[in-house]
Amino acid sequence: MDSVTPSPQRRPRDRKAQLAALAAGLFRERGYHGVGINDIAAAAGVTGPAIYRHFADKQAILAYVVLSGIDEMDAATADALADGVPTADQLDRLLTLLGTQAVERREVAALWRWEGRHLPAGERREIRRRSGAVLGAWTKALLRRRPELPEPDAELLCWATLSVFGSVSVHRTAVAKKRFVKLLTELASAVLDVTLPEPAAPSPPEPEPPGLGTPSRREQVLAAATGLFAERGFHAVSMEDIGAASGIAGPSVYRHFPSKAALMVAIGHRAADRLTVAAERALKASDEHDALRRLAASYVHTLLRTPELLVSFTGSSEVRVSMPERDKTELLRVQRDYVGQWVALLAAARPDLPAREVKIIVHAALTIANDLSRTRRVTARPHLEDELTALLHAVLGISSR
């Protein structure tokens, strides 16, 4: 009998896209700096050199993932807003397409917004150009439906809609695909229908509490680190930078904190303490609806005024990867307990909702606040606090009264 020579196995035609998808999942879970080429190779079941057949380096993988995600949004936008689609149906079709993309590719739903900063300046500019064009098209479509809106308000609502879809990347809760898409579409539609509150009379600035003298050197170091992490990101800041900002030599920082990770742990606990105090005040309400309104307002207020919260609770997962396991576990528990308060209140206020949908809705609301509080296009709005609170109320399905 003649022997049969086995034919060599062929690599899948879409091998590059498969590798990028695996990398995107790891970036989402661990953050860009928490993932190496060997991690991607191990997830794909190949060797490190095999990755380099498709990508020059890790930055090239991230660029491919980020730009492909924007390309998909662009394609959905062009499809939904094509000339042959009736104007009245364009936004509804767009939301459905975007919801489907978010559910099918959760790992890239928001990756381009916050991980793109790790790319070279030229690619960052390209990301801003392409994403700006997509958001511009959404804004024009919304203005056709709601011509009474000022263009900056329409743009704000479109940014918030993007956050609804991006929220699927920050949690693992899921429901059946068809229902998941429908739920995200309903939440996004509620955002686009929001009537932003009329500007209220400016309230007097909150008085600074009386000081008891100069803050301790430890507090100065912690404040300096918080500001630098918020401005540059965790990995772009050195202990020498923190020392310089707090007026001491870099090595002296180690007398107060043994590492940058220890600083992040302290910042995380400080943020948790501030949220706990704000939540306790908010929960002194007459009913669940009132408590939710107060909780949403307290979260937005604290988020916009507390640098620790912006750094810790809205930071990327790559920061937590660098923490000691015990501290990471404890901070995750604190965050989950806080989110659990929202979930319990919304479940009580809207008993018709299935438990998993309650969690999805809460994460969508929180993601709007987290995203827009660090989106430069909107942070200069003078009444952002009231506007964000109204958007959260709309997603939660409760009236602002």
N, C-alpha and C positions, 0 to 999 in steps of 0.2 A: 504494500500500500504506500502511495506517495505521501510524504509528510506535507502538512499544510503549514506554510509560514504565516504566522499571525500578522495581520496588517497593523502598522503603527497607529497608535491612538492619535486622533487629531484634537488639537485644542479647540474649545468652543469658539465660534466666530466672535461672540460678544465677551470674550475673556476679559478684555480691558474694562468693560462696563461692570462685569461681575466683581472684579477686584475692587473697583471704585465703590461699589455698593457695600461690600464687606468693610472697606475702610471707613465709609460714612457711618456705618453702625458703630464702629469702634470710636470714632471721633465723637459721636453723640453720647456714648456711654462714659468715655474717659476724658474727653477733651483732646485737643490737638497735641499738646505736649505730653499727654499720657499715653500716646500711641507711637510705636516705632515700626519701621519697615518689617522687622522680624515678627511683630505681633500680627500685622496684616498677612504676612506669608503663612504664619501658623493657622490663622483663621481660614485661609484659602487652601491649606494642605499642600503648599509648595515651599520652595526654598526662597530665601531672600533675593538671591540673584535673579530668580524668575520674575520677581516684581519689576526689576530694572529693565526687563525686555519691553515693558509697556510704559513705564514712568521713569523720568530722570531722577526723581527724589520724592520725598514725602510732600513737599510743597506742591509738586506737580499733580499729585493725587488729589490733594485738597482743592486745587484750582479746577481740576476736571469735575469733581463732585459739585462744587459751588456753582460753576458756570453752567453745568448741565441742569442743575435745579432751576436756575433762572431761565434757561432756554425752555424748559418745560412750562413754566409759568407764562412765558412769552407766547408759546404755541397755543396754550389754552386761551389766552387773552385774544389772540388773533382769530381763533376759531369762534369764540363766543361773540366777538364784536364785528364779525364779518358783515359786509354789506347786505348779504342775503338774509340775515337774521333780523326779525322785527325788533325795533328799538325797545318795545315793552318787554321783550323776552331776553334781551342781551345780558342784563345783570344776573338774572336767575340762572341762565345757562352757564355764565362765567362762574358763579358760586358753586354750582354742581360739579363742574370740571375741576375747580381748585380743591373742593372737598374730596373728590375721588383721588386726586394726586396726593393729597396729604395723608389719606388713609393707606394708600398703596405704597407710599414711600415715606414712612414716618421718619426714617433716619435722616432725610434731607429737608424735612419740612421747614426747619428754621436754621439749618446749619450755615447757610450762606450769610445770614445777617450778623452772627456773632463770631464765627470762626474765620471769616474772610479777612479779619485784621492780621492774620498770620501770613498773609501773602505779600509779595513785593508790591511796591507802590503802583506800578503800572497795572497790575491785575486788580488791585483795589479800585483804581479809577474806572476800570472797565466794568467791575461789578456795580459801582455806583451809577455809571451811565446806563447800563442795561436795566437795572432794577428801577432806576428813576423813570425810564421810558415806560416800563410796565405799570408802575403806580400812576404815572401821568395818564395813561390810557384808561385806567380804572376811574380816575378822578373825572375825566371828561364824560365817561359813561354815566357816572352817578349824577353829574350835573345835568345831563339830559333828562334823567328821571326826577331830579329835585333841583330845578333851576333857581329856586329861592336861596339856595345855599351859597355863601361866599366860598370862593375856591379854596382858601386855606382850611375851612371847616370840612369841605368835602375830602380834601387830602387827609385830614386827621382821621376821618371815618374809614378811609381806605387803609391807612396804616393799622388801625385797630382791627379791621377785617383780616388783614394779613396775620396779625397776632393770633386770631382765633384759629386759623389753620395751622400756624406754627406751634400752637400749644400742644399738639399731639406728640411733639418730640420730647416733651418734658415729663411724660408719665407713661405708664405701660397699660393703663386701663383700656379695654376694648369691648366693643359690642359687635354684633353682626355687621358686615361691611355695608350693606345697603342702609341699615339704620344709622350707622356711624356717619356716613356721608350726609344723610338727611339731617341729622342732628347738627353737624357742623354748618351745614348750609342754613339751617334755621337760625343758629346763633349769629352767623355772619350777616344774615338778612336783618336781624334785630339791630345789629350795630349800625348798618347803613340807614336804618329808619330812625335813628336817634335824633331827637331835637335837642341840640346842645343848649345848656342853660344860659339864660341871659346873664351878662356880666353883673355880678353883685358889687355893691359898694365896697371899696377896699377896706379890709379890716386893719386895725392898727397892728403894727408888728408886735409879735410876742416878746414880752420883756425877758431879758436875760436874767436867769436866777442869780441872786447875789453870790459872788464868789467868796471863797474862804482863803484866798491867797493863790499863789502860783501852782498850777497843776504839777503833780509829781513827774519826775523824769520818765517814769514808765508810761504815764498817761500821755505825755508829749510824744513819746516814741509811737504809741498806739495810734494817736491822731495823725501823725505824719505818715505812717504806713497806710492807714485807711485812705488818706487823700491821694497818695501815690498809686495805690492799687486801683482806685477808682479812675484815675486819669490815664494810666499807662497799661494796666493789666498786671496780674500777679507775676508772671514770668519775666516781664521787662524791667522789674524793679529789683535792685540788689540791696543787701543789708547796708552797703556803703551809702547808697542813695537815701535810705531811711535815716541813717545817722546824720547825713548832711542836712536833711530837711528838719531834723529835730535838734540840730545844733551841737551834735557830738560826733566823735570819730566813729567810723563804721564798726570797729571791733567792740566799742563800748555798748552797742546795741545788744550784744550777746549777754550782757550782765542782766538784762531784763527779759529777753526772749531768746531761747536757744536756737531758733531757726525762723525762717519766713513762715513755715507751716504753723509754728506755735503762734505767730502773730495772727494768722488767719483763724486759728481756733479761738483766740481771744476776741477777735472781731465778730466771729459767728455767735459767740455767747452774748456779747454786748447787743448784737442785733436781735437775738431771741428775747433778751430781757426787755428791750424797748417794745417789741411787738406784744409781749405778754401783758405789759402794763397797759398798752393801748387797747388790747382786746378786753381786758377786765373792765375797763371803763365802758366800752361799747356794749358789753353784754348786760349791762344794767338797763334793760329795755323792757317795754311793756309786752311785747310778743316777738315771735321769731322773725317776722317781716321787719319790724323795727330794729331788732338786733342785727339782722343782715345789713340793713342800710347803714347802721352805725359802724359795723365791722368794716364794710367796704370803705366808708369815709375815713375811718381810723387808719386803715392800711395805706391808702393813697397819701394821707397827710404824713404818716410816719415815713413812707418810702421817699417822698420828695424832700424831706427835711433831715433825713438820717443817713449820713454817708456809710455807716456800718452796714445798714440794711441793703443798700445798693450794691455794696461790694460782696457781701456774704450770701444773701438769699437770692440774688440775681446773677451770681458769678457762675462761671462754667464749671463743669464736673472735673476738669483737669486740676483745679485747685484742691478739691477734696482728695484726689488721688495721692497728692503729696503729703496728706495728713496721716498721723498715726492712726491705726485702725480703730482704737478705742475712741479717740476724739471724733473721727469721721462718723462712727456709728452713733455717738451721742448727739452730734449736730443734726444728723439725718432724722433721728428720733424726734428731736425738738421741732424740726420743720414739719414732719409728718403730723405731729400732735397739733400744730397750729392749723395746718390745712384741714385736719380732722374736725376742728371746730366749725369751719366753714361748711364742710360736708354735712355735719350733724344738723346745723341750723337750716341749710337749704332743704335737706330731707324732711325736716319738720314743717318748714314753710310750704313745701310743695310735695305733699305725700303721694301725688300721682306719678312722680318720676321714679323709674327704676334706680336702684342703688348705683349701678355703674354709670348711668347717665348723669347722676348727680355729681360724681367725681369728675367726669369729663367737663361738665359745665363750670365747676369751681376752678379747674385748672385753666380753662379758657379765660375766665374773668381775671385771675391772678396774672396770667401771661400778658394780657393787655396792659395792666398797670406796670408790670416789670419791664416790658419792651418799650413802651412809650416814654417811661421816665428816663430812659437813656437813648432815645432817638433824637438826634440833634435837630432834625427838621421840625420837631414839635415842642421841644423842651422850653423854648423861649416864649411860648404862648402865655399871656398874662393870667389866664384863668384856667390853666391846665388842671389844677386840683379838682375844681368843680366838674370839669369836663370828663376827666377820668372816672370820677365817682359816678357820673351819669351813665357812662359806658358800662361800668361794672354792674350797675343796677339793671341795665337792659339785658345783659347776658344772663344774669341771675334770674331774670323774669319777675322782678319786683318793681313796684312803682317808686319813683323818687320822692313823691309827695311834695 
